[in-house]
Amino acid sequence: MQKTIITVATTGAWPKKTDNPNIPMTPREIADDVYRCWQAGAAICHLHMRDDAGNGTMNVEKFRETLAYIRAYKDCDIVVNMTTSGDLHATDETRMQHLKELRPDIGTFDCGSMNWQHHALFLNPPHFLEALGETMQACGVKPEIEAFDPGMIYNAAYYLKKGVLKAPLHFQMCMGAAGGIRGSLKNLLFMVETMRTVAPDSTWSAFGVGASAMEIMYATVALGGHLRVGMEDNVFYSKGVLAEGNVQFVKRARKIVETYGNTVATPSEARAILNL
């Protein structure tokens, strides 16, 4: 049976307690939530940090504190994926400092710039991506290539050819974010086929924001990909119903994976699948 990796994206940079009171915000809340999600079947945790006012931050001490809490659970071997894009106002150096100091298993590599949510610029210029790729190689951090549109997949192929990235690549297909490609089965299939054309040995995962979440989840399992779920991408569990927490999303993803006939990957299996 195929192994399917479940990643939980617990927090993100924008939703707050006013959007859903169950979203974890502090290092302690995030770490405890990660542990519960690991118990439910998540093999990877995707971490964002918040400052004391609840805004997204790249503060390395927040990452350090959260990681220490997670590792304090002695039996928890969850794979740690840290964002490099938790604050649109962060400097290039701030976006990489935690990778240098903490050496997580995975870090995000957003392979292009875009109009974020139609009201801000999400900047990932070439000089930053080259520095980020070199930093990740030096620190032994696996890039997770977040692709919000097909052009970002071609950018990744360019950086692979240039040596900024090393094969095998791992892609996260980000579907339905405002400013990026719409979340639909047709678009996901196009994204995956594009990836298989330019980087055929790659692994991939996907998530759908908001209303596209379920369509993308079912399509991803059917197409042989891995799953990302969590309150970074959706604060509602279903239309009009607030999520009780991230564990609820992980349990639903696990049920879908197992109903399809696959098995949920453990963290050690995820490490092998992703060549960590």
N, C-alpha and C positions, 0 to 999 in steps of 0.2 A: 504494500500500500504506500502511496505517496505521502511524504511528510510535508505538512503545511505549517509554516512559521506564523505565529500570531505576535504582532507587535502592539503594545499598548502605548498610545500617546496621551498621557494623563492630563496635561494641563494647557499646553500651548501658550501663546503670548497675549491673547485678547480676551477670552471669556472670563468673567468675574463672578463673584458670589451673587451679584444681582441678576446675572443671567441664569445661573443654576447654583443654589447654595451647596451642592454636593461636590463641586469641583475642588480638588486639592490645590493649595496655594503656597503654603510654607514648606520648607525642606522636610520637616517632620511629617506633615500631611502627605506630601508627595511620596516619600519613602515608604510610609505605611501602606499607601494605596498600591504602590508598585509591588510590595510583598504579597498583598492579597490577590493582585492580578496574576502574579507568578504562580501562586497556589491554584488559581483557576485555569491556568494553561498558557499564559503569556510567556514566550521565550525571550523577548526583547522588550525593554522599556525605552521609550523615546522621551528625553527629558528637556523641558523648558523651565526656566526659573522666573520668579516674580520678586520685585522689590517689596519693601514694606508697605507701599501704597497699592500693591497689587498689579503694578505694571510690569511688562516684560523687561527682563534685564539679562545681561551677559556677565554679571558679577561672578567672578571665579570662586569667591568664598561661598556663595549660595550653592554652586555646583558641588564644591568640596564637602559642604555640610550634608547635602542630600546624599551624595555617594557614600559618605561615612555611615549614615543611618541605614542605607540599603545593605552595605557590606556587614553591618552589625548583626544582621540576620544570618547566622553562620551557615544555615542550610540553603540559603538563597543564592543560586548561581546564575541569575538572570543576566543576559547580555545587555550591556549599557550602551545606549546610543544618545549622544549629546548634540543638541542643535548648535549650529553656528550662526543662526539667524533669529535670535530671540528678541532683538531690539533693533528697529529700523534706523536708530540714531547711533548705534555702536560703531566704533572705529574698526578698521581692518584688524588691528592688533588685538583689540578686545574680543573680536569674534574668534580668535585662534588661541588666546592665552590659556584657556582651560584645557585645550587639547594638549598643549605642551606640558602643563603641570600635572594633569590628572590621567592622561593616557587612556581614555575610554576605549571600548572595543570598536565603536563605530562613531563617526561624526557626519553631519549632513554636508553635502556638497551641492548647492543650488546652482545648476549649470546654466545660468543666464539671468538677466534682469527683466522686470515686468512691472506693470502698473498694479500695485497691490490693493485689492478690494476697491478699485476705482478711485481711491482718494490719496494714495501715497506711492512713492517709488521704492521698490525692492531692488536694490542695486547689488549686482554681482559682476563687476567689470572684469575684463581679462586679467589685469595685473593682480587682482585679489584672488581669482580662481587659481592662477598659477602659483601664487604664494601659498594658498591653502592646500593645494595638491602636494606641493613639496613638503609642507609642514606635516601633513598626514603620513606621507611616506617615511619621514624622519622619525615620527613618533609611533609608528606601527598602528595607526588608526585607519580602519577601513572606511573609505568614502561611501556614503549612501547618496546616490545621485538622485536628487529630487527633481523630477521633470514635470513642470506645470504646463508644458506645451511641447509639440514634437520637435521644435527647434532646439530645445535643450538636450534632446537625445543626440542630435547631430553635433552639438557642441561637445558633448561627452566623447563622441567618437573622435573628434579633432584632438581633444586633450589626451586621449588614449594614444593616438598616433604620435603626438608630441612627447609623450613620456611623463606628462603631468599626472596622469592616471595610469594604473596598472591593471591588466586583466587578471582574473575575471572581474568584471564590473557588477555592481549591484544597484538596481534602479528602484526608486519609489515613484510610482505613477500617481501624481497628485491630481485628482479629478474633481472638477466642480468648484474650484476656488475662484472667487470673483477676480477677473483679470487673466485667468488661465483657461485651459480647454474645458468645455462643458463635460460634466460627468454623464456618460452614457456607454452602453455596451459597444456601440459602433465606434465611438471614439477611443475606448480602451483597446479594442482589437487593433485599431490603426496604430496606437502608440506601441503596443507590444510587437506588432509586425515590423514597425520601424526599427525598434531595438534589435530584433532578431536579424535584421538586414545588416545593420552597421556594427553590432557587437554581439554575435551569435552565441557566445559562451556565457552570456550574462545571466544572473538570477534577477528576479523582480518581485515586487510587492505592489499593492495598490490600496487606495482608500477613496471614498467618495464623500464630499462635504455635503451636509444637509440632506436635501431630498434625494440625492443620487446615491446615498450610502448603501442601501440594500441592493440596488441594481448592480453596483460595482462589486459588492461583496460576493454575490452569487456568481457574477461573471468571472471574477478573479479566480475563484475556486475551480470553475469549469475550464478555464484556460490554463490552469496549472501554475498559477502564481501564489504568492504568500499574501497575508492579510495584515492591514493596520486598522485598528479601531481605537476609539477613545474620545474623551471630552475635548481634546484639542480641536477635533473635527466636527463634533456634534454634541450639543448640550441636551438635545432631545433624543429619547430612545425611539419614539415613533411620533407621528404627527400630533402635536399639541401635548405630548406627554414628556415631561422632563425626565432625564435619566436619573436613576437612583445612585449611580456611580460607575466608575470604569469597570468594575468587576462584572456588572450587568452586560456590558458590551463584549467583554472577553468570553463570558459564558455563552452568549448567543453565537459568537463567531465559532467557538469550539463545537457547538451543536451542529452548525451548518457544515463545518469541515467533516465531522464524523458521519453525518447523515449522507454526505456525498460519497463516503467510502474511504476517505483519507484519514490519516492520524495526525494529531497535533505534535509538532516537533518539540522536543525538550531543548533547553538551552545548549546542552552539549551537541545535540544533533544540529541545531541552528548554526553553531560555530563551524561544524563540518560542512554544512551546505553552503555557507557563505565564505568558506576558506579564511576564517579568522585565525 
